[in-house]
């Protein structure tokens, strides 16, 4: 029987609860600062609909199964996990915060920025919503605009633009409830497209301007970066499952057959498929085989993918950064595995496109299965968890200084007299005890 050790403090566990899969990954940083994956668990998801938990018991069962597989691989018991959240209920907004400081001589510290961020959590939101993330963007110090990091500067008036991400309280609570029922604790909750961006995007792309499009099973998540800052986030309620449903209706086949057709023979660009290719699938009991043209299959997929890309393009235009994205579009998630998806995205949007594979931060010797866009969110969640454990980040936080007051000198004669009287009493008591070292208090 394999012995399981408790989860060490340097091991981070990520849990990606998706519409089609539940993925559990465990890893730690090696001596070179790279992410070393020590356990993987991946199972089918049955209780999640469009990124939101719709059946608690089924989701808990899938979480337990994925975690148990990962624990067997890692040979340890997990206590806490870093979880991702997505869904159509996710919204984003911009807000401006202002802090008036007491002195213009004192330097701006991390504590001042924390005060600004904490004030954002006090915003009045629509009923049923709560703030998930607050990301500071540009700062303004005494009318000096465009400051990325104001720490160390001097000024009285500190202002900042914030990108705030909100979600439904019930959706967040259901995720927490599922994790707790599975016998675990939530270490942190992160928006999934932000985690995927950490795993697939380079710092150069974030500076140049890039739109990350994570095509999942139930939703398509968008995150836009410019000058290294998150500018816009959005969730589109369409994903790979909608394409599967279209194939099921268009080809009049069963759901499992439609999924296999999409994965094995699907193409997002019909012009790249030969006209004379025919796919034969077995019919129902006692019925003949069904023949499907690969060209028609590609046309069904392309029509739905173009609709998804229309929503993506609309969100990019709504953000105001359409002409500022030098890095173009990066596709990731399971939906990006469809053949010719990147070519269709380039033709439809007019932007350069690539497939984002989450291997940049992985240590050498990782398993081949991990080098798939499917694991982008899970690896990103682990990277964010490791950042929280980084000693350099902990040291950067301003320490709390305990001020020890020096003893006051007596301010008047009466205090001096009181002090001398007390010293005399203490001296005589001490002499009395030292003079009788062998006193027996029990003697009669």
C-alpha positions as CSV (number, residue, x, y, z in Angstrom):
1,X,0.0,0.0,0.0
2,X,1.4,3.4,-1.0
3,X,2.1,5.8,1.8
4,X,0.8,9.4,1.3
5,X,2.6,12.3,2.9
6,X,0.8,15.5,3.8
7,X,0.9,18.4,1.3
8,X,4.2,20.3,1.8
9,X,4.0,24.1,2.0
10,X,5.9,24.5,-1.3
11,X,3.5,22.3,-3.3
12,X,0.7,24.2,-5.1
13,X,-2.4,22.3,-6.2
14,X,-4.6,23.8,-9.0
15,X,-8.2,22.8,-9.8
16,X,-9.8,23.7,-13.1
17,X,-13.6,23.0,-12.9
18,X,-14.7,23.2,-16.5
19,X,-17.8,22.3,-18.5
20,X,-16.3,19.3,-20.2
21,X,-13.4,18.3,-17.8
22,X,-12.2,18.7,-14.2
23,X,-8.5,18.9,-14.1
24,X,-6.2,18.7,-11.0
25,X,-2.5,19.6,-11.2
26,X,0.1,19.6,-8.5
27,X,3.5,21.2,-8.8
28,X,6.4,23.0,-7.1
29,X,9.3,25.3,-8.2
30,X,12.6,23.6,-8.9
31,X,16.0,25.1,-8.1
32,X,16.0,27.0,-11.4
33,X,12.7,28.7,-10.7
34,X,10.7,26.6,-13.2
35,X,7.5,24.8,-12.5
36,X,7.9,21.1,-11.9
37,X,4.6,19.1,-12.2
38,X,4.4,16.2,-9.9
39,X,0.8,15.0,-10.4
40,X,-2.0,15.2,-12.9
41,X,-5.7,14.1,-12.6
42,X,-8.2,14.7,-15.4
43,X,-11.8,13.4,-15.6
44,X,-15.0,14.2,-17.4
45,X,-17.2,16.9,-15.9
46,X,-21.0,16.3,-15.6
47,X,-22.3,18.9,-13.2
48,X,-21.1,22.2,-14.8
49,X,-23.0,24.1,-17.4
50,X,-21.4,27.0,-19.3
51,X,-18.7,27.4,-16.6
52,X,-21.2,27.5,-13.7
53,X,-21.9,24.6,-11.2
54,X,-25.4,23.3,-12.0
55,X,-25.2,20.0,-10.0
56,X,-23.4,20.0,-6.7
57,X,-23.2,16.2,-6.2
58,X,-21.9,15.4,-9.7
59,X,-19.4,18.2,-9.5
60,X,-18.2,17.0,-6.1
61,X,-17.8,13.4,-7.5
62,X,-15.7,14.7,-10.4
63,X,-13.5,16.8,-8.1
64,X,-12.9,13.9,-5.8
65,X,-12.0,11.6,-8.7
66,X,-9.6,14.1,-10.3
67,X,-8.0,14.9,-6.9
68,X,-7.5,11.2,-6.0
69,X,-5.8,10.5,-9.3
70,X,-3.5,13.5,-8.8
71,X,-2.8,12.4,-5.2
72,X,-1.8,8.9,-6.3
73,X,0.6,10.4,-8.9
74,X,2.1,12.9,-6.4
75,X,2.0,10.4,-3.5
76,X,0.7,13.0,-1.1
77,X,-2.6,14.1,0.4
78,X,-3.8,17.6,-0.6
79,X,-5.3,20.0,1.9
80,X,-5.9,23.2,-0.1
81,X,-6.4,24.0,-3.8
82,X,-6.2,27.1,-6.1
83,X,-9.5,27.2,-8.0
84,X,-10.6,29.0,-11.2
85,X,-13.9,30.6,-11.9
86,X,-15.7,31.5,-15.1
87,X,-19.2,31.8,-16.5
88,X,-21.5,34.2,-18.2
89,X,-22.1,36.0,-14.8
90,X,-18.6,37.4,-14.9
91,X,-18.6,41.2,-15.5
92,X,-15.9,43.8,-15.6
93,X,-16.0,47.6,-14.9
94,X,-13.6,50.5,-14.7
95,X,-13.4,52.8,-11.6
96,X,-11.2,55.6,-10.4
97,X,-10.0,55.8,-6.8
98,X,-8.5,58.9,-5.0
99,X,-6.4,58.9,-1.8
100,X,-5.4,62.2,-0.1
101,X,-2.2,61.6,2.0
102,X,-1.3,63.5,5.2
103,X,2.2,64.6,4.2
104,X,3.9,65.4,0.9
105,X,7.3,64.5,2.3
106,X,6.6,60.9,3.2
107,X,7.2,58.4,0.3
108,X,4.2,56.5,-1.2
109,X,4.3,53.0,0.2
110,X,2.6,49.7,-0.6
111,X,0.3,50.4,2.3
112,X,-1.1,53.4,0.4
113,X,-1.8,51.4,-2.7
114,X,-3.5,48.7,-0.5
115,X,-5.7,51.4,1.0
116,X,-6.8,52.4,-2.5
117,X,-7.5,48.8,-3.5
118,X,-9.4,48.1,-0.3
119,X,-11.6,51.1,-1.0
120,X,-12.6,49.5,-4.3
121,X,-14.0,46.5,-2.5
122,X,-16.5,48.9,-0.8
123,X,-18.2,49.8,-4.1
124,X,-21.9,49.5,-4.3
125,X,-22.8,46.6,-6.8
126,X,-26.0,45.2,-8.1
127,X,-27.7,42.8,-5.7
128,X,-26.2,39.4,-5.8
129,X,-22.8,40.4,-7.1
130,X,-19.4,40.5,-5.4
131,X,-16.0,41.7,-6.4
132,X,-13.5,38.9,-7.3
133,X,-10.5,40.9,-8.5
134,X,-9.3,44.5,-8.4
135,X,-6.4,45.3,-10.7
136,X,-4.7,48.7,-10.5
137,X,-3.8,50.3,-13.9
138,X,-2.1,53.7,-14.3
139,X,-1.5,55.9,-11.3
140,X,-1.6,59.7,-11.0
141,X,0.5,61.5,-8.4
142,X,-0.3,65.2,-7.9
143,X,-1.5,65.5,-11.6
144,X,1.5,63.6,-12.9
145,X,-0.2,60.9,-15.1
146,X,0.8,57.6,-16.6
147,X,2.8,56.3,-13.6
148,X,3.0,52.5,-13.5
149,X,4.5,52.1,-10.0
150,X,4.3,55.1,-7.7
151,X,6.0,53.4,-4.7
152,X,8.9,55.6,-3.5
153,X,7.5,58.8,-5.0
154,X,6.3,61.8,-2.9
155,X,3.0,63.5,-3.3
156,X,-0.3,64.3,-1.5
157,X,-2.9,63.2,-4.0
158,X,-2.7,59.6,-5.2
159,X,-5.2,58.6,-7.9
160,X,-5.5,55.3,-9.8
161,X,-7.7,53.6,-12.5
162,X,-8.9,50.2,-11.5
163,X,-10.1,47.2,-13.6
164,X,-12.7,45.5,-11.4
165,X,-14.0,42.0,-12.0
166,X,-17.3,40.9,-10.4
167,X,-19.3,37.7,-10.3
168,X,-22.5,36.3,-8.7
169,X,-22.3,35.4,-5.0
170,X,-24.2,32.2,-5.6
171,X,-21.8,31.0,-8.3
172,X,-18.8,31.7,-6.0
173,X,-20.5,30.0,-3.0
174,X,-21.3,26.9,-5.0
175,X,-17.7,26.5,-6.0
176,X,-16.6,26.9,-2.3
177,X,-19.3,24.4,-1.3
178,X,-18.1,21.8,-3.8
179,X,-14.5,22.1,-2.7
180,X,-15.4,21.8,1.0
181,X,-17.6,18.7,0.3
182,X,-14.7,17.2,-1.4
183,X,-12.7,17.5,1.8
184,X,-10.5,20.4,0.7
185,X,-10.0,24.1,1.4
186,X,-9.9,27.0,-1.2
187,X,-6.5,28.7,-1.0
188,X,-7.4,31.3,-3.7
189,X,-10.1,32.0,-6.3
190,X,-8.9,33.3,-9.7
191,X,-10.7,34.2,-12.9
192,X,-9.8,31.5,-15.4
193,X,-8.7,33.7,-18.4
194,X,-6.3,35.6,-16.2
195,X,-4.7,32.3,-15.1
196,X,-4.5,31.1,-18.7
197,X,-2.8,34.4,-19.7
198,X,-0.1,33.8,-17.0
199,X,0.6,30.4,-18.6
200,X,0.6,31.2,-22.3
201,X,1.5,34.9,-22.8
202,X,5.0,36.3,-22.7
203,X,5.8,39.7,-21.1
204,X,6.7,41.1,-24.6
205,X,3.2,40.2,-25.8
206,X,1.6,41.8,-22.8
207,X,3.6,45.0,-23.4
208,X,2.9,45.1,-27.1
209,X,-0.8,44.4,-26.7
210,X,-2.5,41.1,-27.1
211,X,-5.9,39.4,-26.8
212,X,-6.0,36.0,-25.2
213,X,-9.0,34.0,-26.3
214,X,-9.6,30.8,-24.2
215,X,-12.1,28.6,-26.0
216,X,-13.5,26.1,-23.5
217,X,-16.2,23.6,-23.5
218,X,-19.0,25.9,-22.3
219,X,-17.6,29.5,-22.5
220,X,-15.0,31.5,-24.5
221,X,-13.0,33.8,-22.2
222,X,-11.2,36.9,-23.4
223,X,-8.5,38.9,-21.7
224,X,-6.9,42.0,-23.3
225,X,-3.4,43.3,-22.3
226,X,-1.7,46.5,-23.3
227,X,1.5,47.9,-21.9
228,X,1.6,45.0,-19.5
229,X,-1.7,45.8,-17.9
230,X,-5.1,44.0,-18.0
231,X,-7.4,46.3,-20.0
232,X,-10.5,44.3,-20.6
233,X,-12.0,40.9,-19.6
234,X,-15.2,39.2,-20.9
235,X,-16.9,35.9,-21.0
236,X,-18.8,34.7,-24.1
237,X,-21.5,32.0,-23.4
238,X,-20.4,29.9,-26.4
239,X,-17.7,27.2,-26.6
240,X,-16.9,23.8,-28.0
241,X,-20.2,22.2,-26.8
242,X,-22.2,24.5,-29.1
243,X,-20.2,23.2,-32.0
244,X,-20.8,19.6,-31.0
245,X,-24.6,20.4,-30.7
246,X,-24.5,21.9,-34.2
247,X,-22.8,18.7,-35.6
248,X,-25.4,16.6,-33.8
249,X,-28.3,18.5,-35.5
250,X,-26.7,19.0,-38.8
251,X,-25.5,15.5,-39.4
252,X,-28.3,13.8,-37.4
253,X,-26.0,11.7,-35.2
254,X,-25.7,11.0,-31.5
255,X,-23.9,13.3,-29.1
256,X,-20.9,11.0,-28.5
257,X,-20.6,10.5,-32.3
258,X,-20.8,14.3,-32.9
259,X,-18.0,14.9,-30.4
260,X,-15.7,12.2,-32.0
261,X,-16.4,13.7,-35.5
262,X,-15.4,17.1,-34.2
263,X,-12.2,16.0,-32.5
264,X,-11.0,13.5,-35.2
265,X,-12.2,14.9,-38.5
266,X,-13.2,18.5,-37.6
267,X,-11.7,21.6,-39.3
268,X,-12.5,25.2,-38.7
269,X,-11.8,26.1,-42.3
270,X,-13.8,24.3,-45.0
271,X,-11.5,25.5,-47.8
272,X,-8.7,23.4,-46.4
273,X,-10.7,20.1,-46.7
274,X,-10.9,17.9,-49.8
275,X,-14.3,17.6,-51.4
276,X,-14.3,13.8,-52.0
277,X,-13.6,12.7,-48.4
278,X,-16.5,10.7,-46.8
279,X,-16.7,9.7,-43.2
280,X,-18.6,6.5,-42.4
281,X,-20.1,6.1,-38.9
282,X,-22.0,3.0,-37.6
283,X,-25.8,3.3,-37.5
284,X,-28.1,2.4,-34.7
285,X,-29.1,-1.2,-34.0
286,X,-30.3,-2.9,-37.2
287,X,-29.8,0.3,-39.4
288,X,-27.3,1.0,-42.1
289,X,-24.1,3.0,-41.7
290,X,-24.3,6.7,-42.2
291,X,-22.0,8.6,-44.6
292,X,-21.0,12.2,-43.9
293,X,-19.1,14.5,-46.1
294,X,-16.0,15.9,-44.4
295,X,-16.5,19.2,-46.3
296,X,-20.0,19.6,-44.9
297,X,-18.7,18.8,-41.4
298,X,-16.2,21.6,-41.8
299,X,-18.8,24.0,-43.0
300,X,-20.9,23.4,-39.9
301,X,-17.9,24.0,-37.6
302,X,-16.8,27.0,-39.6
303,X,-20.2,28.7,-39.3
304,X,-20.3,28.4,-35.5
305,X,-16.6,29.4,-35.1
306,X,-17.2,32.5,-37.2
307,X,-20.0,33.4,-34.8
308,X,-17.8,33.0,-31.8
309,X,-15.1,35.1,-33.5
310,X,-17.7,37.8,-34.2
311,X,-18.3,38.1,-30.5
312,X,-14.6,38.1,-29.8
313,X,-14.1,40.9,-32.3
314,X,-17.0,42.8,-30.8
315,X,-15.4,42.6,-27.3
316,X,-12.1,43.8,-28.7
317,X,-13.7,46.8,-30.3
318,X,-15.7,47.5,-27.2
319,X,-12.5,47.7,-25.2
320,X,-11.1,50.4,-27.4
321,X,-7.8,48.6,-28.1
322,X,-8.6,47.1,-31.6
323,X,-5.8,49.1,-33.3
324,X,-3.3,48.8,-30.4
325,X,-2.9,45.0,-30.3
326,X,0.5,44.5,-32.0
327,X,0.6,40.9,-30.6
328,X,-2.7,40.1,-32.2
329,X,-4.7,37.1,-30.9
330,X,-3.5,34.1,-28.9
331,X,-5.9,31.1,-28.9
332,X,-5.9,28.5,-26.1
333,X,-8.2,26.1,-24.4
334,X,-9.6,22.8,-25.8
335,X,-11.4,24.6,-28.7
336,X,-8.1,25.8,-30.1
337,X,-7.2,22.2,-30.9
338,X,-9.6,22.2,-33.9
339,X,-7.6,22.1,-37.1
340,X,-7.1,25.4,-38.9
341,X,-8.7,27.5,-36.0
342,X,-5.7,29.9,-36.0
343,X,-6.1,30.4,-39.8
344,X,-9.8,31.1,-39.6
345,X,-9.1,33.6,-36.8
346,X,-6.6,35.4,-38.9
347,X,-8.9,35.5,-41.9
348,X,-12.0,36.6,-39.9
349,X,-10.4,39.2,-37.7
350,X,-7.5,40.5,-39.8
351,X,-5.1,40.1,-36.8
352,X,-2.1,37.8,-36.5
353,X,-2.9,34.7,-34.5
354,X,-1.1,31.8,-32.8
355,X,-2.0,28.9,-30.5
356,X,-1.0,29.4,-26.9
357,X,0.7,26.3,-25.4
358,X,1.5,26.5,-21.6
359,X,5.1,25.2,-21.6
360,X,7.1,28.4,-21.2
361,X,7.3,28.2,-17.4
362,X,7.6,24.4,-17.2
363,X,10.8,22.6,-16.2
364,X,12.5,20.3,-18.7
365,X,11.2,16.7,-18.7
366,X,7.5,17.5,-18.4
367,X,5.0,14.9,-19.7
368,X,4.0,15.4,-23.4
369,X,0.3,15.5,-22.4
370,X,0.8,18.7,-20.4
371,X,1.9,20.5,-23.5
372,X,-1.7,21.1,-24.6
373,X,-3.9,24.2,-24.5
374,X,-6.3,22.1,-22.4
375,X,-4.1,22.6,-19.3
376,X,-3.5,26.4,-19.8
377,X,-5.9,27.3,-16.9
378,X,-4.5,24.7,-14.5
379,X,-0.9,25.6,-15.1
380,X,-1.8,29.3,-14.8
381,X,-3.5,28.7,-11.4
382,X,-0.4,26.9,-10.2
383,X,1.9,29.8,-11.3
384,X,-0.3,32.3,-9.4
385,X,-0.2,30.1,-6.3
386,X,3.6,29.9,-6.5
387,X,3.7,33.7,-6.7
388,X,1.9,33.9,-3.4
389,X,4.7,31.7,-1.9
390,X,7.5,33.8,-3.4
391,X,9.8,35.1,-0.5
392,X,10.7,38.2,-2.6
393,X,7.0,39.1,-2.7
394,X,6.6,38.6,1.0
395,X,9.6,40.7,1.7
396,X,8.3,43.5,-0.5
397,X,5.3,44.0,1.7
398,X,5.9,46.7,4.3
399,X,6.7,45.3,7.7
400,X,4.8,46.3,10.8
401,X,7.2,48.2,13.1
402,X,6.6,47.8,16.8
403,X,7.5,51.0,18.5
404,X,8.9,50.5,22.0
405,X,8.7,53.6,24.2
406,X,11.7,54.6,26.2
407,X,11.2,55.0,30.0
408,X,10.3,58.6,30.8
409,X,12.5,60.6,33.1
410,X,10.8,62.0,36.2
411,X,9.3,65.3,35.3
412,X,9.0,66.8,38.8
413,X,10.3,66.3,42.3
414,X,7.4,64.3,43.5
415,X,8.1,61.6,40.9
416,X,11.7,61.5,41.9
417,X,10.7,61.1,45.6
418,X,8.3,58.3,44.6
419,X,10.9,56.5,42.6
420,X,13.5,56.7,45.4
421,X,11.0,55.5,48.1
422,X,10.1,52.5,45.9
423,X,13.9,51.7,45.4
424,X,14.5,51.8,49.1
425,X,11.6,49.4,49.9
426,X,12.8,47.0,47.2
427,X,16.3,47.1,48.6
428,X,15.3,46.4,52.2
429,X,13.0,43.5,51.1
430,X,15.8,42.0,49.1
431,X,18.3,42.3,52.0
432,X,15.7,40.6,54.4
433,X,15.3,37.6,52.2
434,X,19.1,37.2,51.6
435,X,19.7,37.4,55.3
436,X,17.6,34.3,56.1
437,X,18.4,31.9,53.3
438,X,17.4,28.7,55.2
439,X,14.0,29.8,56.5
440,X,11.5,27.0,56.9
441,X,7.9,28.3,56.5
442,X,6.5,25.0,57.7
443,X,8.3,25.1,61.1
444,X,5.9,25.5,64.0
